[in-house]
Structures are given as structure tokens and as C-alpha cells.
Amino acid sequence: MTRHLPSPDAPLKIGTRGSPLALAQAYETRARLTEAFDLPSEAFEIVVIKTTGDKIIDRPLKELGGKGLFTREIEDDLLTGRIDIAVHSMKDMPTIQPDGLILDTYLPREDVRDAFISPQDSGLSDLEAGALVGTSSLRRAAQLRYRRPDLTVVEFRGNVQTRLKKLDDGVAKATFLAMAGLNRLEMAHVPYTAISTRDMLPAVAQGAIGIERRVDDTQTADLLGAIHDTPTGQRLSAERAFLASLDGSCETPIAGLAEFEDGQLRLRGQVLRPDGTDMIADDITCDIADGAEAGQKMGQDMRAHAPNGFFDWY
């Protein structure tokens, strides 16, 4: 097949949300494509698309409908051909794509850990009882309530910069951000402490960038194949299978992380009650090729062996 490369006269259009972090991820995608094919940056056009999740920032995500809040409009534009590819934070992505779209390209994964952010305190143990901690993540809120039920969780919506301003304004004493976002935005000046994954297991696919395309666009598939990171894909295959088996969404406090250890894949998973009163967890090791099967089985086993009534809040 003859490869038709993008050009300044016929650029490949990259769809993204408009937050500084989303744009950084789109720029990274463009940089990797320009390097892979020795093309000028003008051969790729960044198209900013405002999503429902970006427009409504005064209500909790669970009231608005889950992960599709940050992808729906972008995927609509991809299906109609307004854009050629869509760049996503993988932790925002539903496990099922709309008919006609496929998500099969991942960039090398960044730091998966959460970061504890506070101008005064260096970790959760330093916070006094009753201190306000801001987060819009049900997973982080549930993990926080599980570890420190004496703290008070308040809603913290908005992009990285917005949440940091709320912290400066005294809306809360501390918050959480993803280390990946801090690194990609080069925000070393932010007062943070990286949290070990032993203490706070991250969201499924945290730190990973995914690129979505139309199923029938073989030319774009050929281009994206040059920048796909296979190890990231193997890890996310296990994590997202685990999430899918639990019907996970933004309304579900689920954490999961797959890592390579001694030539195999280790997958850890957690599901918590939103109020942090209970948690079930599992930890399995399998062959790398069996990651998706292992993730699905982990989720099914959690459902089968959970205490009576554990999933009633779904």
C-alpha cells in the first residue's frame, strides 16, 4: 500500500479538549508523528473541541453521566470527518467505543502515581482531623475516606490550573493531581508529594495517552502504528478488561494497575464503596499475553466473592 503522508496543504487533524493538559498531550502526539515521518509540524492541525465535561464545571461528574462527558463531542467530530484522530487521557475513556471508531494506539506511559498537593502539609498523615481535602474523583475520595475517615472531602472540579487556584484561595487544605499531568505540564514548582501505589492505587489507565481513529481509515492506522507503544498497550489491555468486567465508570470508585515483573504481568485491583466504609482488592500475576483475560477474571471474581450488598450502590 502506498503511504500518503500529511502535508501543510492537507494536514492531519488532531482533535483534543482545550485544557492545558489536553493540549500538551496533543502536542506530544504531533511531535512523535513529525519525528517518525520527518514532517513539519504544519502537517498536523490541532483542533480544539469543547466537551460537556468542560462546559459544566459546577456539578459533580456523577450527576452528569460518567466518562463519556469528556469524549462524546470529540468522537462525534471524528465520526463525521471533521477531525482525523482524537487524543485522549485514557483514564477518561469508556471501555467501549462507538461503532465505527477504534482505540488501538498508545503513547509511552508517564508516571502512574497520584500526587498529594498542599502548600502546608507533605502528606495525608500530616493533615489534622476535619481538614478539607478537595477532589472531583470518586476513586480518590473513596480511598481517602477509607484511609482517613476523619477528613472532610469537598468537590473540586476544573482543570489543573483551576484546582490549584482553589487551593491557593483556601477552598481546601489539600488536593490530588496525577503525577503524569504535573510532569507533562512541567509544573515542578507545585508543592507535591508523590504517593506510592501501595498507599493509593491509581485509576485504570492513569498516565496513558490514547489515540482514537475511524475503523476504516487504514491510512491513518498505518501512520499511528509508527508511534504505538506496545508495553503500554499490554498493560492497558489488562486494566481496561478489569474495568469493563465491573461496568466501571466515573460513578464507580475503581482502581487498577498492571506492571511488568520478572517477565510477567502483575495486576492489582480495588473496588471501594463511595463512602470509604469497605474495599475489596485482588492481586494476580499472569503471562503478558493473558493480561486481558486475567483482568476480566479479576473483575468477575470480585463480583462473585464480594460481601452481600457490596455492589448495591452501583
C-alpha positions in Angstrom: 0.0 0.0 0.0 1.2 3.4 -0.9 1.5 5.6 2.2 0.1 9.2 1.7 1.7 11.4 4.3 0.0 14.5 5.7 1.3 17.9 4.5 0.8 21.6 5.3 -1.6 21.7 2.4 -3.5 18.7 3.6 -2.9 18.4 7.3 -4.0 15.5 9.5 -6.4 17.0 12.0 -5.9 16.1 15.7 -8.9 16.6 17.9 -8.5 17.4 21.6 -10.1 19.1 24.6 -8.8 22.6 25.2 -7.3 22.4 28.7 -3.5 23.0 29.0 -3.0 19.3 29.8 -5.1 18.1 26.9 -3.2 20.4 24.6 0.1 19.2 25.9 -1.0 15.6 25.1 -2.0 16.6 21.6 1.3 18.4 21.1 3.2 15.3 22.2 1.3 13.3 19.7 2.1 15.7 16.9 5.8 15.8 17.9 6.0 12.0 17.8 4.4 11.9 14.4 6.5 14.6 12.9 9.6 12.9 14.2 8.5 9.4 13.0 8.0 10.7 9.4 10.3 13.7 9.3 7.4 16.1 8.6 6.9 19.8 9.6 4.5 20.5 12.4 2.3 22.3 9.9 1.4 18.9 8.5 -0.7 18.3 11.6 -3.5 20.7 12.7 -4.7 20.8 16.4 -8.5 21.2 16.6 -9.9 22.1 20.0 -13.3 20.7 20.8 -15.3 21.7 23.9 -16.9 18.7 25.6 -19.9 18.6 28.0 -17.5 17.9 30.9 -15.6 21.1 30.1 -18.8 23.2 29.8 -20.4 22.2 33.1 -17.9 22.6 35.9 -20.3 23.4 38.8 -21.7 19.9 39.3 -20.1 16.6 40.3 -19.3 14.3 37.4 -21.5 11.5 38.8 -24.5 13.8 38.3 -23.7 14.4 34.6 -23.3 10.9 33.2 -19.9 9.3 33.5 -16.8 9.1 31.4 -18.4 10.0 28.0 -18.6 13.6 29.3 -15.1 14.2 28.1 -15.2 12.3 24.8 -18.7 12.5 23.2 -18.3 15.6 21.2 -14.8 14.7 20.1 -16.0 11.3 18.9 -18.9 12.8 17.1 -16.4 15.0 15.2 -14.2 12.0 14.5 -17.2 10.1 13.0 -18.2 13.0 10.8 -14.7 13.5 9.5 -14.1 17.0 11.0 -11.0 15.5 12.6 -8.9 12.5 11.7 -7.7 11.3 15.1 -8.6 12.1 18.7 -6.1 12.3 21.6 -7.5 11.3 25.0 -6.4 10.8 28.6 -7.0 7.1 28.8 -8.4 7.3 32.4 -11.3 9.4 30.9 -12.2 6.8 28.3 -15.2 4.4 28.4 -14.2 0.8 27.8 -16.4 0.6 24.7 -16.0 2.9 21.7 -18.9 4.0 19.4 -19.5 1.9 16.3 -17.0 3.0 13.6 -14.3 4.0 16.0 -11.3 2.2 17.4 -8.7 3.0 20.1 -5.6 1.0 19.5 -2.7 3.4 19.7 -1.0 4.4 23.0 2.0 6.6 23.7 4.6 5.6 26.3 3.0 5.8 29.7 4.0 8.5 32.2 4.3 8.2 36.0 1.1 6.4 37.1 1.1 7.7 40.7 -1.2 10.3 42.3 0.3 13.4 43.8 -0.7 14.9 47.2 -0.8 18.7 46.8 -0.7 21.1 49.7 1.0 24.4 50.5 1.4 23.4 54.2 1.4 19.6 54.5 3.6 17.0 52.9 1.3 14.0 53.2 -2.1 12.7 54.3 -0.7 11.8 57.7 0.1 15.5 58.3 -3.4 16.7 57.9 -5.3 17.5 61.1 -8.7 15.8 61.7 -11.5 17.5 60.0 -9.3 19.2 57.3 -10.9 19.8 54.0 -9.5 17.9 51.0 -10.7 18.7 47.5 -11.2 16.2 44.7 -13.7 15.5 41.9 -12.6 11.9 41.6 -14.9 9.3 43.3 -11.9 6.9 43.4 -9.6 9.3 45.2 -12.5 10.4 47.5 -13.3 6.8 48.5 -9.7 5.9 49.0 -9.2 9.0 51.2 -12.3 8.2 53.2 -11.1 4.6 53.6 -7.7 5.7 54.9 -8.7 8.9 56.8 -12.4 8.9 57.7 -11.7 11.8 59.9 -11.1 14.2 57.0 -13.8 16.1 55.0 -14.0 15.7 51.2 -15.2 18.7 49.2 -15.9 18.8 45.4 -13.0 20.2 43.3 -13.9 20.4 39.6 -11.8 22.1 36.9 -8.5 21.7 35.1 -5.2 21.5 36.8 -4.7 25.3 37.0 -8.3 25.8 38.3 -7.8 23.3 41.1 -4.5 24.8 42.1 -6.1 28.3 42.3 -8.9 26.9 44.5 -6.2 25.5 46.8 -4.4 28.9 46.9 -7.8 30.5 47.7 -8.2 28.3 50.8 -11.2 26.3 49.5 -9.4 23.2 50.8 -6.1 22.4 52.6 -5.0 19.8 50.1 -6.0 18.1 46.8 -4.7 15.4 44.5 -3.4 15.5 40.9 -1.9 12.9 38.7 1.9 12.9 38.5 1.6 12.4 34.8 -0.2 15.8 34.4 2.3 17.6 36.6 5.2 16.2 34.5 3.6 16.9 31.2 2.9 20.5 32.2 6.4 20.8 33.7 4.9 22.0 37.0 7.9 21.2 39.3 7.1 24.3 41.3 3.9 22.9 42.6 4.2 21.7 46.3 3.5 18.0 45.8 4.4 14.6 47.3 4.2 11.5 45.0 2.1 8.8 46.7 3.2 5.2 46.4 0.9 2.9 44.5 0.9 0.8 47.7 -0.8 3.6 49.5 -3.1 4.9 46.7 -3.7 2.6 43.7 -4.2 4.8 40.6 -7.2 5.0 38.3 -7.2 2.5 35.5 -5.0 3.7 32.6 -3.8 6.7 34.6 -0.8 8.3 32.9 -1.5 6.9 29.5 -2.4 8.8 26.3 -4.6 7.0 23.7 -5.3 7.9 20.1 -8.7 7.1 18.6 -9.4 6.8 14.9 -12.0 5.6 12.4 -12.0 1.9 11.9 -12.0 2.1 8.1 -9.2 4.7 7.9 -6.3 2.4 7.0 -4.0 5.2 6.0 -4.2 6.8 9.5 -3.9 3.4 11.1 -0.6 3.0 9.2 0.7 6.3 10.4 -0.3 5.6 14.0 1.4 2.2 14.0 4.7 4.0 13.9 4.2 5.7 17.3 2.3 3.0 19.2 4.0 1.8 22.4 3.4 -1.9 22.8 4.2 -2.3 26.5 1.7 0.5 27.4 -0.9 -1.3 25.2 -0.3 -4.6 27.0 -0.7 -3.0 30.5 -3.9 -1.2 29.5 -5.4 -4.3 27.9 -5.4 -5.9 31.4 -6.5 -2.8 33.3 -9.3 -1.9 30.9 -10.6 -5.5 30.8 -10.8 -5.4 34.6 -12.7 -2.1 34.4 -15.0 -3.4 31.7 -15.9 -6.6 33.7 -17.1 -4.3 36.5 -19.0 -1.9 34.2 -16.7 0.8 35.6 -17.4 4.5 35.0 -16.8 7.8 36.6 -19.5 6.8 39.1 -17.5 3.8 40.3 -14.6 4.0 42.8 -12.3 1.5 40.9 -8.5 1.5 40.9 -6.3 -0.8 38.8 -2.7 -1.1 37.8 -0.8 -3.6 35.6 3.0 -3.7 35.8 5.8 -5.9 34.4 7.6 -8.0 37.0 10.2 -10.7 36.1 8.9 -11.2 32.6 5.2 -11.4 33.7 2.3 -9.1 34.2 1.2 -8.2 37.7 -2.3 -6.7 38.0 -3.7 -5.1 41.2 -7.3 -4.0 41.5 -9.5 -2.4 44.1 -13.2 -1.5 44.3 -14.5 0.7 47.1 -17.7 1.8 48.5 -18.1 5.6 47.7 -18.3 6.4 51.4 -15.0 4.5 52.0 -16.5 2.1 54.5 -15.4 -1.0 52.7 -13.0 -2.1 50.0 -12.3 -5.4 48.1 -8.9 -5.9 46.4 -7.1 -8.5 44.4 -3.6 -9.1 43.1 -2.7 -11.6 40.4 0.3 -12.4 38.1 0.0 -13.9 34.6 1.7 -14.2 31.3 1.8 -10.9 29.5 -0.2 -12.2 26.6 -3.0 -13.2 29.0 -3.5 -9.8 30.5 -7.0 -9.1 29.1 -8.2 -12.5 30.2 -6.7 -12.0 33.7 -8.3 -8.6 34.0 -11.7 -9.9 33.1 -11.4 -12.8 35.5 -10.3 -10.5 38.4 -13.4 -8.3 37.9 -15.7 -11.4 37.7 -14.1 -12.9 40.9 -14.6 -9.7 42.8 -18.2 -9.6 41.9 -18.6 -13.3 42.8 -16.9 -13.1 46.2 -17.9 -9.6 47.4 -19.7 -9.3 50.7 -23.5 -9.3 50.4 -24.8 -5.9 49.3 -21.3 -4.6 48.4 -22.4 -3.6 44.9 -25.8 -2.3 45.8 -24.6 1.3 45.4 -24.0 0.8 41.6 
